[in-house]
Amino acid sequence: MAGLQCLKRLYLEAYHFDEKDTMDPGRLAILEAGRQVGQLARGRYPGGIAVVDDPMLHDQAVLQTSAALPDPRVGAIYEAAFTHERIRARVDILARAAGAWNLIEVKSSSGFKEEYVPDIAVQLHVAEGSGVPIDRAVLLHVNNQYVWPGGDYDLAALFTEQDLTADARASLPGLLERIQTMRATLQATEAPDIAVGRHCRKPYVCSFYDYCHRGTPEHHVADLPRLSPKIYRALLGADIVDIRDIPEEFDGLSELQWRVRNCVVTGEPYSHPDLKTALDAARYPIHFLDFETCNPAIPIIPGTRPFQQTPFQWSDHVLESGGRLHHRSYLHADRTDPSRRLTEELLDALDGEGSIVVYSEFEARVIRGLAEALPSLAGRLLPLVERRMVDLHYLIHAHYYHPEFHGSFSIKDVLPVLVEGLDYSDLDIREGSQAAGAFALMTDAATPAGQRQRLREGLLAYCRRDTEAMLRLFQTLKENS
């Protein structure tokens, strides 16, 4: 699968494993969520045994799988291992069928993605090549329409099977040809020379992203926001890899991309007069609002669906007209529905007519979702979005750019450029997916009390930093624009 994304990544995975980028906490949280989904999915195919799952013990796992296959008491094999034509493969669940087996690939997503087909196809090829008859090759994904009432999960309703046998078989000839190319790559004495580009992030962020970008120009053309593959190829075809080398007569860049190019060339930030006008129009007291939400694949709050966005926390920094600053926050403490109490306290905090500054459209979506869930409060919630909200992300994206943004308008990239000494590096929790995982762990009765308290403190500090960041960005931009 690494080779399908990039042959250089495949080579590095094999021969330079120690050069992998350090995995960020958010990615670790996503992997842990996937592990939990995989464990729960086994219950849909009972009567199984698990073979050793350590990838360094693959041969041992193959022997365990071979021993389990003829045993009629074994209804399923979890992490079944096979080797065929020097390809090692693991099958999430191999479930016994009439005279054959079903190959089950478990994904912690809500539906089909194109990259799942070759993933399943190579497993099908290796399993059948090892002498195991496969009746169906199935994608098992989470059903995002299932409403969990509490108690035990209804696994038949929580998970959905999608038969991809025909798709997998049809893709095999082309896939096996590409595997031969991968073998040739692995027999080379050095990694292939492949330029960085969009493939570094699609379908997944490459585990060698930082490694491959070490020798690139400080302002690589891949930093151009919303860069299409066509324009990227045109730039590389013209031997242009540095934004500063893009000539004025180059055809195809958008207005935003030209702004980025010109800022990088001059080394000076760009600020449009409309930014100051918009910031000056904010009404005091100005609220800086941020929500944290959880949307687990496996619901943890009764009455919710898989991946349902549930707000559990908010932070509100308030700037008065005279410069006085104060702060309020809310953090839900258990696995009950947080909506009503969170909303009532939010409305109390936001009472008045001052502007509400947010960063992106996310907060507006959350408030609209709360209005839909709590119709009796909709008349107080919707005006927050319709009459008082100011999107700082939109204002920066439309009217400001600094060369050190490197094409990103994420608050975590913008903040340290514009506000010296303020970032997220000193926090235990540093991003939203990590915060969602921390909430799930904090509200788990099995989590020790001391750890729950540390998670609570970490969540409060993270959400507070988000609103402090908006406040400081607002002040800096207003002073300098």
C-alpha beads as a LAMMPS data file, in Angstrom:
LAMMPS data file: protein, C-alpha beads

481 atoms
480 bonds

1 atom types
1 bond types

-500.0 500.0 xlo xhi
-500.0 500.0 ylo yhi
-500.0 500.0 zlo zhi

Masses

1 110.0

Atoms # bond

1 1 1 0.000 0.000 0.000
2 1 1 2.939 2.321 0.640
3 1 1 4.243 1.528 -2.835
4 1 1 0.939 2.430 -4.451
5 1 1 1.162 5.875 -2.889
6 1 1 4.827 6.469 -3.738
7 1 1 7.689 4.163 -4.715
8 1 1 10.094 6.309 -2.736
9 1 1 7.993 5.794 0.365
10 1 1 8.109 2.024 -0.232
11 1 1 11.893 2.101 -0.474
12 1 1 12.228 4.205 2.671
13 1 1 9.844 1.930 4.583
14 1 1 12.100 -1.002 3.714
15 1 1 15.592 0.456 4.123
16 1 1 15.330 3.681 6.132
17 1 1 12.653 2.804 8.672
18 1 1 14.435 4.735 11.428
19 1 1 14.060 7.957 9.426
20 1 1 10.281 7.930 9.816
21 1 1 8.716 11.146 11.034
22 1 1 7.668 11.223 14.662
23 1 1 3.978 10.416 14.767
24 1 1 1.949 13.338 16.085
25 1 1 -0.552 12.805 18.930
26 1 1 -3.541 13.328 16.654
27 1 1 -2.442 10.549 14.314
28 1 1 -1.807 8.259 17.278
29 1 1 -5.352 8.966 18.498
30 1 1 -6.751 8.027 15.076
31 1 1 -4.778 4.771 15.035
32 1 1 -6.005 3.919 18.525
33 1 1 -9.596 4.533 17.420
34 1 1 -9.023 2.183 14.480
35 1 1 -7.638 -0.471 16.807
36 1 1 -10.731 -0.243 19.000
37 1 1 -13.029 -0.608 15.985
38 1 1 -11.072 -3.664 14.844
39 1 1 -11.343 -5.310 18.247
40 1 1 -15.089 -4.700 18.469
41 1 1 -15.691 -5.937 14.914
42 1 1 -14.387 -9.386 15.871
43 1 1 -17.538 -9.899 17.914
44 1 1 -19.561 -9.892 14.685
45 1 1 -17.757 -13.095 13.675
46 1 1 -17.684 -15.154 16.890
47 1 1 -15.938 -18.408 17.626
48 1 1 -12.589 -17.132 16.432
49 1 1 -9.004 -17.257 17.585
50 1 1 -6.385 -14.524 17.369
51 1 1 -2.930 -15.290 16.047
52 1 1 0.129 -13.364 17.189
53 1 1 -0.136 -9.848 15.756
54 1 1 3.484 -8.704 16.089
55 1 1 4.604 -7.928 12.496
56 1 1 8.113 -9.092 13.381
57 1 1 6.700 -12.561 14.138
58 1 1 5.007 -13.016 10.766
59 1 1 6.318 -16.535 10.131
60 1 1 5.041 -17.651 13.536
61 1 1 1.653 -16.123 12.725
62 1 1 1.576 -18.025 9.406
63 1 1 2.138 -21.307 11.264
64 1 1 -0.626 -20.500 13.740
65 1 1 -2.976 -19.634 10.876
66 1 1 -2.166 -22.876 9.041
67 1 1 -2.878 -24.880 12.189
68 1 1 -6.247 -23.172 12.732
69 1 1 -7.576 -23.466 9.172
70 1 1 -8.511 -27.198 9.228
71 1 1 -9.964 -27.099 12.766
72 1 1 -13.794 -27.140 12.401
73 1 1 -14.155 -25.605 15.866
74 1 1 -12.550 -22.373 14.633
75 1 1 -15.222 -20.092 13.226
76 1 1 -12.877 -17.230 12.448
77 1 1 -9.200 -16.294 12.527
78 1 1 -8.297 -12.776 13.594
79 1 1 -5.167 -11.289 11.992
80 1 1 -4.759 -14.384 9.782
81 1 1 -1.276 -14.353 8.246
82 1 1 -0.166 -15.582 4.828
83 1 1 2.904 -15.456 2.588
84 1 1 2.699 -16.033 -1.163
85 1 1 5.119 -15.007 -3.917
86 1 1 7.178 -13.137 -1.301
87 1 1 4.217 -10.983 -0.336
88 1 1 3.246 -11.009 3.318
89 1 1 -0.328 -10.144 4.136
90 1 1 -2.590 -9.978 7.182
91 1 1 -6.344 -10.411 7.057
92 1 1 -8.274 -8.595 9.769
93 1 1 -10.874 -11.366 9.997
94 1 1 -11.005 -14.637 8.095
95 1 1 -14.526 -15.992 8.716
96 1 1 -15.509 -19.578 7.938
97 1 1 -18.142 -20.029 5.215
98 1 1 -19.653 -23.142 3.619
99 1 1 -16.644 -24.966 2.181
100 1 1 -14.616 -21.752 2.022
101 1 1 -13.751 -18.583 3.907
102 1 1 -14.803 -14.954 3.804
103 1 1 -12.071 -12.319 3.890
104 1 1 -13.097 -9.337 6.035
105 1 1 -11.214 -6.033 5.917
106 1 1 -12.283 -3.781 8.816
107 1 1 -12.114 -0.010 8.376
108 1 1 -12.982 2.603 10.987
109 1 1 -14.716 4.742 8.364
110 1 1 -18.340 5.219 7.387
111 1 1 -18.075 3.905 3.851
112 1 1 -16.125 2.926 0.766
113 1 1 -12.910 4.573 -0.436
114 1 1 -11.069 3.733 -3.661
115 1 1 -7.859 2.847 -1.829
116 1 1 -9.637 -0.014 -0.052
117 1 1 -9.850 -2.080 -3.256
118 1 1 -6.106 -2.776 -3.736
119 1 1 -5.771 -3.284 0.029
120 1 1 -8.356 -6.078 -0.148
121 1 1 -7.164 -7.382 -3.524
122 1 1 -3.602 -8.095 -2.413
123 1 1 -4.917 -9.943 0.652
124 1 1 -7.218 -11.980 -1.601
125 1 1 -4.336 -12.831 -3.931
126 1 1 -2.032 -13.914 -1.108
127 1 1 -4.674 -15.911 0.785
128 1 1 -5.831 -17.820 -2.311
129 1 1 -2.245 -18.283 -3.413
130 1 1 -1.645 -19.914 -0.033
131 1 1 -4.388 -22.452 -0.790
132 1 1 -7.273 -20.855 1.109
133 1 1 -10.524 -20.737 -0.921
134 1 1 -12.177 -17.318 -0.574
135 1 1 -15.906 -17.044 -1.190
136 1 1 -16.278 -13.318 -0.556
137 1 1 -13.864 -10.422 0.015
138 1 1 -15.733 -7.945 2.157
139 1 1 -15.237 -4.416 3.430
140 1 1 -16.673 -4.027 6.934
141 1 1 -17.224 -0.404 7.845
142 1 1 -19.135 1.503 10.481
143 1 1 -22.804 2.296 9.868
144 1 1 -23.187 5.983 10.656
145 1 1 -27.009 5.672 10.816
146 1 1 -26.954 3.374 13.845
147 1 1 -28.197 5.118 16.988
148 1 1 -26.713 3.611 20.116
149 1 1 -29.324 3.454 22.894
150 1 1 -26.751 2.513 25.523
151 1 1 -25.753 -0.903 26.837
152 1 1 -24.247 -3.537 24.572
153 1 1 -23.665 -2.571 20.959
154 1 1 -25.783 -4.266 18.311
155 1 1 -22.876 -5.322 16.133
156 1 1 -25.105 -6.347 13.227
157 1 1 -26.491 -2.791 13.135
158 1 1 -23.259 -1.000 14.053
159 1 1 -21.290 -2.503 11.151
160 1 1 -22.123 -2.762 7.449
161 1 1 -20.710 -5.320 5.022
162 1 1 -19.890 -4.318 1.450
163 1 1 -18.951 -7.104 -0.942
164 1 1 -15.919 -6.042 -2.985
165 1 1 -15.010 -9.477 -4.346
166 1 1 -15.609 -8.580 -7.994
167 1 1 -13.834 -5.232 -7.685
168 1 1 -10.832 -6.843 -5.990
169 1 1 -10.525 -9.611 -8.587
170 1 1 -10.858 -7.136 -11.453
171 1 1 -8.074 -4.967 -10.046
172 1 1 -5.596 -7.810 -9.551
173 1 1 -3.906 -7.909 -13.001
174 1 1 -2.964 -4.235 -12.865
175 1 1 -2.066 -4.471 -9.199
176 1 1 0.302 -7.396 -9.769
177 1 1 2.027 -5.458 -12.565
178 1 1 2.614 -2.581 -10.162
179 1 1 3.965 -5.017 -7.570
180 1 1 6.622 -6.071 -10.099
181 1 1 7.622 -2.417 -10.403
182 1 1 7.817 -2.268 -6.616
183 1 1 10.129 -5.282 -6.573
184 1 1 12.446 -3.564 -9.042
185 1 1 12.438 -0.483 -6.816
186 1 1 13.383 -2.563 -3.783
187 1 1 16.286 -4.164 -5.671
188 1 1 17.835 -0.760 -6.405
189 1 1 20.793 0.540 -4.428
190 1 1 19.156 3.867 -3.619
191 1 1 15.734 5.412 -3.311
192 1 1 14.040 6.534 -6.543
193 1 1 14.231 10.248 -7.300
194 1 1 10.624 11.320 -6.883
195 1 1 9.796 14.978 -6.328
196 1 1 7.587 15.972 -3.418
197 1 1 4.033 16.873 -4.318
198 1 1 0.363 16.189 -3.689
199 1 1 1.017 12.454 -3.387
200 1 1 2.896 13.187 -0.139
201 1 1 -0.508 13.717 1.497
202 1 1 -2.868 11.530 -0.542
203 1 1 -4.488 9.250 0.317
204 1 1 -2.579 9.603 3.618
205 1 1 0.143 11.882 4.923
206 1 1 3.357 9.989 4.182
207 1 1 5.300 8.763 7.192
208 1 1 8.442 10.254 5.608
209 1 1 6.927 13.657 4.823
210 1 1 9.446 15.700 6.831
211 1 1 12.330 13.470 5.730
212 1 1 11.605 14.013 2.035
213 1 1 11.128 17.759 2.474
214 1 1 14.488 18.350 4.200
215 1 1 16.399 19.214 1.049
216 1 1 13.638 21.150 -0.669
217 1 1 13.635 24.938 -1.051
218 1 1 12.284 26.886 1.909
219 1 1 9.387 28.008 -0.272
220 1 1 8.686 24.975 -2.431
221 1 1 5.995 25.382 -5.081
222 1 1 3.989 22.682 -3.263
223 1 1 3.337 25.393 -0.631
224 1 1 1.029 27.191 -3.061
225 1 1 -2.486 26.778 -1.623
226 1 1 -5.011 24.759 -3.626
227 1 1 -2.391 23.821 -6.194
228 1 1 -3.901 21.640 -8.913
229 1 1 -1.971 18.628 -10.273
230 1 1 -1.982 20.251 -13.721
231 1 1 -0.291 23.463 -12.550
232 1 1 2.091 21.537 -10.307
233 1 1 3.208 19.411 -13.268
234 1 1 3.578 22.567 -15.392
235 1 1 5.833 24.148 -12.760
236 1 1 8.024 21.063 -12.424
237 1 1 8.088 20.681 -16.212
238 1 1 9.517 24.184 -16.398
239 1 1 12.134 23.240 -13.757
240 1 1 10.503 25.573 -11.232
241 1 1 10.568 24.182 -7.693
242 1 1 10.995 27.418 -5.730
243 1 1 8.081 29.850 -5.522
244 1 1 10.542 32.725 -5.919
245 1 1 11.453 31.434 -9.375
246 1 1 7.934 31.619 -10.792
247 1 1 8.118 34.240 -13.555
248 1 1 5.513 36.983 -13.810
249 1 1 4.390 35.679 -17.188
250 1 1 3.601 32.173 -15.839
251 1 1 0.011 31.277 -16.727
252 1 1 -2.454 29.468 -14.498
253 1 1 -2.027 30.712 -10.916
254 1 1 -5.057 31.907 -8.974
255 1 1 -5.270 35.318 -7.331
256 1 1 -4.406 33.781 -3.954
257 1 1 -1.456 31.886 -5.421
258 1 1 -0.113 35.088 -7.013
259 1 1 -0.448 36.794 -3.635
260 1 1 1.594 34.015 -2.045
261 1 1 4.183 34.186 -4.830
262 1 1 4.549 37.959 -4.572
263 1 1 4.859 37.893 -0.773
264 1 1 7.570 35.252 -0.960
265 1 1 9.449 37.194 -3.634
266 1 1 9.366 40.478 -1.681
267 1 1 9.674 38.874 1.744
268 1 1 6.963 41.245 2.974
269 1 1 3.496 40.405 4.292
270 1 1 0.397 41.382 2.362
271 1 1 -2.439 43.215 4.119
272 1 1 -5.538 44.551 2.386
273 1 1 -7.274 47.645 3.842
274 1 1 -10.506 45.628 4.160
275 1 1 -8.894 43.637 6.961
276 1 1 -8.563 46.689 9.203
277 1 1 -12.083 47.784 8.301
278 1 1 -13.485 44.399 9.304
279 1 1 -11.500 44.225 12.562
280 1 1 -12.491 47.778 13.515
281 1 1 -16.148 46.864 12.964
282 1 1 -16.100 44.244 15.735
283 1 1 -18.416 45.276 18.575
284 1 1 -17.354 45.215 22.226
285 1 1 -17.373 43.207 24.369
286 1 1 -15.704 40.905 21.848
287 1 1 -15.996 37.165 22.553
288 1 1 -13.403 34.716 21.237
289 1 1 -15.151 31.339 21.094
290 1 1 -13.926 27.805 20.465
291 1 1 -15.631 24.406 20.771
292 1 1 -14.145 20.970 21.191
293 1 1 -16.168 18.047 19.921
294 1 1 -15.931 14.287 19.790
295 1 1 -17.134 12.172 16.885
296 1 1 -15.978 8.631 17.697
297 1 1 -16.524 5.774 15.265
298 1 1 -17.964 3.819 18.181
299 1 1 -20.514 5.992 20.042
300 1 1 -19.817 6.636 23.723
301 1 1 -22.850 8.821 24.507
302 1 1 -26.272 7.108 24.437
303 1 1 -28.538 8.477 21.742
304 1 1 -25.707 9.364 19.360
305 1 1 -24.573 7.828 16.070
306 1 1 -21.090 6.844 14.889
307 1 1 -19.116 9.951 13.836
308 1 1 -21.834 12.278 15.167
309 1 1 -20.195 15.587 16.063
310 1 1 -20.962 16.141 19.743
311 1 1 -19.673 19.303 21.452
312 1 1 -18.410 18.634 24.969
313 1 1 -16.387 21.780 25.725
314 1 1 -16.110 25.475 24.988
315 1 1 -13.807 28.349 25.890
316 1 1 -14.679 32.043 25.753
317 1 1 -12.159 34.866 26.152
318 1 1 -13.909 38.249 26.419
319 1 1 -12.206 41.545 25.552
320 1 1 -13.897 44.661 26.955
321 1 1 -13.708 48.056 25.222
322 1 1 -11.318 49.357 27.882
323 1 1 -8.951 46.424 27.407
324 1 1 -10.075 44.358 30.405
325 1 1 -10.015 40.633 29.716
326 1 1 -11.878 37.769 31.349
327 1 1 -12.473 34.110 30.569
328 1 1 -15.176 31.477 30.982
329 1 1 -15.244 27.832 29.998
330 1 1 -17.294 24.657 30.134
331 1 1 -16.146 21.024 30.072
332 1 1 -18.604 18.152 30.310
333 1 1 -17.547 15.568 32.872
334 1 1 -19.289 12.306 31.940
335 1 1 -20.853 10.300 29.120
336 1 1 -24.322 11.791 29.338
337 1 1 -25.676 14.042 26.581
338 1 1 -23.867 17.377 27.127
339 1 1 -26.053 19.423 24.766
340 1 1 -28.502 21.184 27.086
341 1 1 -26.198 22.121 29.944
342 1 1 -23.363 23.099 27.597
343 1 1 -25.760 25.273 25.588
344 1 1 -27.422 26.947 28.561
345 1 1 -24.082 27.923 30.048
346 1 1 -22.879 29.104 26.632
347 1 1 -25.920 31.333 26.170
348 1 1 -25.362 32.798 29.613
349 1 1 -21.715 33.543 28.762
350 1 1 -22.539 35.104 25.376
351 1 1 -25.470 37.185 26.599
352 1 1 -25.387 40.674 25.065
353 1 1 -24.604 42.142 21.671
354 1 1 -20.819 41.905 21.316
355 1 1 -19.152 40.253 18.321
356 1 1 -18.206 36.577 18.535
357 1 1 -14.850 35.882 16.878
358 1 1 -14.213 32.308 15.700
359 1 1 -11.604 30.650 13.494
360 1 1 -13.317 28.863 10.563
361 1 1 -16.955 27.939 10.009
362 1 1 -16.790 25.075 12.514
363 1 1 -18.267 26.981 15.456
364 1 1 -21.208 28.126 13.324
365 1 1 -21.920 24.514 12.349
366 1 1 -21.770 23.422 15.981
367 1 1 -24.207 26.134 17.073
368 1 1 -26.608 25.288 14.246
369 1 1 -26.399 21.640 15.290
370 1 1 -27.251 22.586 18.868
371 1 1 -30.212 24.644 17.609
372 1 1 -31.478 21.618 15.693
373 1 1 -31.029 19.334 18.703
374 1 1 -32.633 21.843 21.107
375 1 1 -35.491 23.561 19.224
376 1 1 -36.612 25.424 22.348
377 1 1 -33.268 27.261 22.383
378 1 1 -32.941 27.793 18.621
379 1 1 -34.348 31.316 18.862
380 1 1 -31.421 32.308 21.075
381 1 1 -28.755 30.241 19.323
382 1 1 -29.212 31.101 15.649
383 1 1 -28.785 34.886 16.088
384 1 1 -25.305 34.178 17.469
385 1 1 -24.355 32.939 14.003
386 1 1 -26.511 35.206 11.888
387 1 1 -25.836 38.570 13.566
388 1 1 -22.755 38.389 15.747
389 1 1 -20.176 35.983 14.344
390 1 1 -16.862 37.110 12.796
391 1 1 -14.693 34.455 11.105
392 1 1 -11.058 35.429 11.669
393 1 1 -9.856 32.587 9.445
394 1 1 -11.867 33.979 6.537
395 1 1 -10.546 37.502 7.120
396 1 1 -6.916 36.355 7.154
397 1 1 -7.413 34.079 4.143
398 1 1 -9.087 36.861 2.144
399 1 1 -7.014 39.859 3.204
400 1 1 -3.652 38.839 4.690
401 1 1 -0.609 36.709 3.961
402 1 1 2.836 36.305 5.485
403 1 1 5.662 34.462 3.673
404 1 1 6.214 32.271 6.733
405 1 1 2.694 30.830 6.506
406 1 1 4.046 28.460 3.821
407 1 1 0.631 28.207 2.193
408 1 1 -1.254 27.265 5.361
409 1 1 -3.935 29.307 7.118
410 1 1 -4.292 26.889 10.034
411 1 1 -4.274 28.729 13.349
412 1 1 -1.406 26.510 14.500
413 1 1 0.713 27.737 11.578
414 1 1 -0.438 31.363 11.595
415 1 1 -0.144 31.946 15.353
416 1 1 3.638 31.533 15.888
417 1 1 4.354 33.681 12.825
418 1 1 2.304 36.643 14.014
419 1 1 2.453 36.284 17.795
420 1 1 5.977 35.754 19.049
421 1 1 6.346 33.191 21.816
422 1 1 2.838 31.734 21.588
423 1 1 2.141 28.301 20.119
424 1 1 0.904 24.893 21.266
425 1 1 4.206 23.137 21.942
426 1 1 3.992 23.468 25.735
427 1 1 0.628 21.698 25.967
428 1 1 -0.074 18.031 26.627
429 1 1 -3.017 18.175 24.205
430 1 1 -2.236 19.997 20.968
431 1 1 -4.967 19.243 18.429
432 1 1 -8.634 18.428 18.089
433 1 1 -8.473 14.685 17.406
434 1 1 -6.233 14.269 20.433
435 1 1 -8.712 16.293 22.513
436 1 1 -11.576 14.050 21.405
437 1 1 -9.625 10.978 22.458
438 1 1 -8.766 12.609 25.774
439 1 1 -12.459 13.285 26.459
440 1 1 -13.319 9.634 25.790
441 1 1 -10.587 8.508 28.161
442 1 1 -11.439 11.103 30.824
443 1 1 -15.074 9.987 30.905
444 1 1 -14.261 6.273 30.958
445 1 1 -15.037 4.843 34.403
446 1 1 -12.074 2.488 34.041
447 1 1 -9.594 5.384 33.815
448 1 1 -7.790 5.999 37.141
449 1 1 -8.846 9.172 38.977
450 1 1 -5.397 10.766 38.756
451 1 1 -5.252 10.282 35.001
452 1 1 -8.782 11.657 34.599
453 1 1 -7.742 14.810 36.445
454 1 1 -4.664 15.256 34.234
455 1 1 -6.792 14.823 31.120
456 1 1 -9.282 17.383 32.420
457 1 1 -6.517 19.904 33.020
458 1 1 -5.069 19.193 29.585
459 1 1 -8.418 19.724 27.855
460 1 1 -9.060 22.989 29.678
461 1 1 -5.580 24.271 28.779
462 1 1 -5.920 23.296 25.107
463 1 1 -9.314 24.877 24.500
464 1 1 -8.241 27.985 26.417
465 1 1 -5.150 28.265 24.201
466 1 1 -7.346 28.246 21.086
467 1 1 -9.337 31.275 22.240
468 1 1 -6.242 33.010 23.582
469 1 1 -4.660 32.467 20.161
470 1 1 -7.604 34.142 18.409
471 1 1 -7.506 37.035 20.851
472 1 1 -3.795 37.628 20.336
473 1 1 -4.082 37.289 16.551
474 1 1 -6.970 39.767 16.523
475 1 1 -4.989 42.283 18.585
476 1 1 -1.809 41.875 16.518
477 1 1 -3.569 42.219 13.192
478 1 1 -5.569 45.225 14.381
479 1 1 -2.415 46.968 15.586
480 1 1 -0.393 46.242 12.451
481 1 1 -2.927 46.434 9.630

Bonds

1 1 1 2
2 1 2 3
3 1 3 4
4 1 4 5
5 1 5 6
6 1 6 7
7 1 7 8
8 1 8 9
9 1 9 10
10 1 10 11
11 1 11 12
12 1 12 13
13 1 13 14
14 1 14 15
15 1 15 16
16 1 16 17
17 1 17 18
18 1 18 19
19 1 19 20
20 1 20 21
21 1 21 22
22 1 22 23
23 1 23 24
24 1 24 25
25 1 25 26
26 1 26 27
27 1 27 28
28 1 28 29
29 1 29 30
30 1 30 31
31 1 31 32
32 1 32 33
33 1 33 34
34 1 34 35
35 1 35 36
36 1 36 37
37 1 37 38
38 1 38 39
39 1 39 40
40 1 40 41
41 1 41 42
42 1 42 43
43 1 43 44
44 1 44 45
45 1 45 46
46 1 46 47
47 1 47 48
48 1 48 49
49 1 49 50
50 1 50 51
51 1 51 52
52 1 52 53
53 1 53 54
54 1 54 55
55 1 55 56
56 1 56 57
57 1 57 58
58 1 58 59
59 1 59 60
60 1 60 61
61 1 61 62
62 1 62 63
63 1 63 64
64 1 64 65
65 1 65 66
66 1 66 67
67 1 67 68
68 1 68 69
69 1 69 70
70 1 70 71
71 1 71 72
72 1 72 73
73 1 73 74
74 1 74 75
75 1 75 76
76 1 76 77
77 1 77 78
78 1 78 79
79 1 79 80
80 1 80 81
81 1 81 82
82 1 82 83
83 1 83 84
84 1 84 85
85 1 85 86
86 1 86 87
87 1 87 88
88 1 88 89
89 1 89 90
90 1 90 91
91 1 91 92
92 1 92 93
93 1 93 94
94 1 94 95
95 1 95 96
96 1 96 97
97 1 97 98
98 1 98 99
99 1 99 100
100 1 100 101
101 1 101 102
102 1 102 103
103 1 103 104
104 1 104 105
105 1 105 106
106 1 106 107
107 1 107 108
108 1 108 109
109 1 109 110
110 1 110 111
111 1 111 112
112 1 112 113
113 1 113 114
114 1 114 115
115 1 115 116
116 1 116 117
117 1 117 118
118 1 118 119
119 1 119 120
120 1 120 121
121 1 121 122
122 1 122 123
123 1 123 124
124 1 124 125
125 1 125 126
126 1 126 127
127 1 127 128
128 1 128 129
129 1 129 130
130 1 130 131
131 1 131 132
132 1 132 133
133 1 133 134
134 1 134 135
135 1 135 136
136 1 136 137
137 1 137 138
138 1 138 139
139 1 139 140
140 1 140 141
141 1 141 142
142 1 142 143
143 1 143 144
144 1 144 145
145 1 145 146
146 1 146 147
147 1 147 148
148 1 148 149
149 1 149 150
150 1 150 151
151 1 151 152
152 1 152 153
153 1 153 154
154 1 154 155
155 1 155 156
156 1 156 157
157 1 157 158
158 1 158 159
159 1 159 160
160 1 160 161
161 1 161 162
162 1 162 163
163 1 163 164
164 1 164 165
165 1 165 166
166 1 166 167
167 1 167 168
168 1 168 169
169 1 169 170
170 1 170 171
171 1 171 172
172 1 172 173
173 1 173 174
174 1 174 175
175 1 175 176
176 1 176 177
177 1 177 178
178 1 178 179
179 1 179 180
180 1 180 181
181 1 181 182
182 1 182 183
183 1 183 184
184 1 184 185
185 1 185 186
186 1 186 187
187 1 187 188
188 1 188 189
189 1 189 190
190 1 190 191
191 1 191 192
192 1 192 193
193 1 193 194
194 1 194 195
195 1 195 196
196 1 196 197
197 1 197 198
198 1 198 199
199 1 199 200
200 1 200 201
201 1 201 202
202 1 202 203
203 1 203 204
204 1 204 205
205 1 205 206
206 1 206 207
207 1 207 208
208 1 208 209
209 1 209 210
210 1 210 211
211 1 211 212
212 1 212 213
213 1 213 214
214 1 214 215
215 1 215 216
216 1 216 217
217 1 217 218
218 1 218 219
219 1 219 220
220 1 220 221
221 1 221 222
222 1 222 223
223 1 223 224
224 1 224 225
225 1 225 226
226 1 226 227
227 1 227 228
228 1 228 229
229 1 229 230
230 1 230 231
231 1 231 232
232 1 232 233
233 1 233 234
234 1 234 235
235 1 235 236
236 1 236 237
237 1 237 238
238 1 238 239
239 1 239 240
240 1 240 241
241 1 241 242
242 1 242 243
243 1 243 244
244 1 244 245
245 1 245 246
246 1 246 247
247 1 247 248
248 1 248 249
249 1 249 250
250 1 250 251
251 1 251 252
252 1 252 253
253 1 253 254
254 1 254 255
255 1 255 256
256 1 256 257
257 1 257 258
258 1 258 259
259 1 259 260
260 1 260 261
261 1 261 262
262 1 262 263
263 1 263 264
264 1 264 265
265 1 265 266
266 1 266 267
267 1 267 268
268 1 268 269
269 1 269 270
270 1 270 271
271 1 271 272
272 1 272 273
273 1 273 274
274 1 274 275
275 1 275 276
276 1 276 277
277 1 277 278
278 1 278 279
279 1 279 280
280 1 280 281
281 1 281 282
282 1 282 283
283 1 283 284
284 1 284 285
285 1 285 286
286 1 286 287
287 1 287 288
288 1 288 289
289 1 289 290
290 1 290 291
291 1 291 292
292 1 292 293
293 1 293 294
294 1 294 295
295 1 295 296
296 1 296 297
297 1 297 298
298 1 298 299
299 1 299 300
300 1 300 301
301 1 301 302
302 1 302 303
303 1 303 304
304 1 304 305
305 1 305 306
306 1 306 307
307 1 307 308
308 1 308 309
309 1 309 310
310 1 310 311
311 1 311 312
312 1 312 313
313 1 313 314
314 1 314 315
315 1 315 316
316 1 316 317
317 1 317 318
318 1 318 319
319 1 319 320
320 1 320 321
321 1 321 322
322 1 322 323
323 1 323 324
324 1 324 325
325 1 325 326
326 1 326 327
327 1 327 328
328 1 328 329
329 1 329 330
330 1 330 331
331 1 331 332
332 1 332 333
333 1 333 334
334 1 334 335
335 1 335 336
336 1 336 337
337 1 337 338
338 1 338 339
339 1 339 340
340 1 340 341
341 1 341 342
342 1 342 343
343 1 343 344
344 1 344 345
345 1 345 346
346 1 346 347
347 1 347 348
348 1 348 349
349 1 349 350
350 1 350 351
351 1 351 352
352 1 352 353
353 1 353 354
354 1 354 355
355 1 355 356
356 1 356 357
357 1 357 358
358 1 358 359
359 1 359 360
360 1 360 361
361 1 361 362
362 1 362 363
363 1 363 364
364 1 364 365
365 1 365 366
366 1 366 367
367 1 367 368
368 1 368 369
369 1 369 370
370 1 370 371
371 1 371 372
372 1 372 373
373 1 373 374
374 1 374 375
375 1 375 376
376 1 376 377
377 1 377 378
378 1 378 379
379 1 379 380
380 1 380 381
381 1 381 382
382 1 382 383
383 1 383 384
384 1 384 385
385 1 385 386
386 1 386 387
387 1 387 388
388 1 388 389
389 1 389 390
390 1 390 391
391 1 391 392
392 1 392 393
393 1 393 394
394 1 394 395
395 1 395 396
396 1 396 397
397 1 397 398
398 1 398 399
399 1 399 400
400 1 400 401
401 1 401 402
402 1 402 403
403 1 403 404
404 1 404 405
405 1 405 406
406 1 406 407
407 1 407 408
408 1 408 409
409 1 409 410
410 1 410 411
411 1 411 412
412 1 412 413
413 1 413 414
414 1 414 415
415 1 415 416
416 1 416 417
417 1 417 418
418 1 418 419
419 1 419 420
420 1 420 421
421 1 421 422
422 1 422 423
423 1 423 424
424 1 424 425
425 1 425 426
426 1 426 427
427 1 427 428
428 1 428 429
429 1 429 430
430 1 430 431
431 1 431 432
432 1 432 433
433 1 433 434
434 1 434 435
435 1 435 436
436 1 436 437
437 1 437 438
438 1 438 439
439 1 439 440
440 1 440 441
441 1 441 442
442 1 442 443
443 1 443 444
444 1 444 445
445 1 445 446
446 1 446 447
447 1 447 448
448 1 448 449
449 1 449 450
450 1 450 451
451 1 451 452
452 1 452 453
453 1 453 454
454 1 454 455
455 1 455 456
456 1 456 457
457 1 457 458
458 1 458 459
459 1 459 460
460 1 460 461
461 1 461 462
462 1 462 463
463 1 463 464
464 1 464 465
465 1 465 466
466 1 466 467
467 1 467 468
468 1 468 469
469 1 469 470
470 1 470 471
471 1 471 472
472 1 472 473
473 1 473 474
474 1 474 475
475 1 475 476
476 1 476 477
477 1 477 478
478 1 478 479
479 1 479 480
480 1 480 481
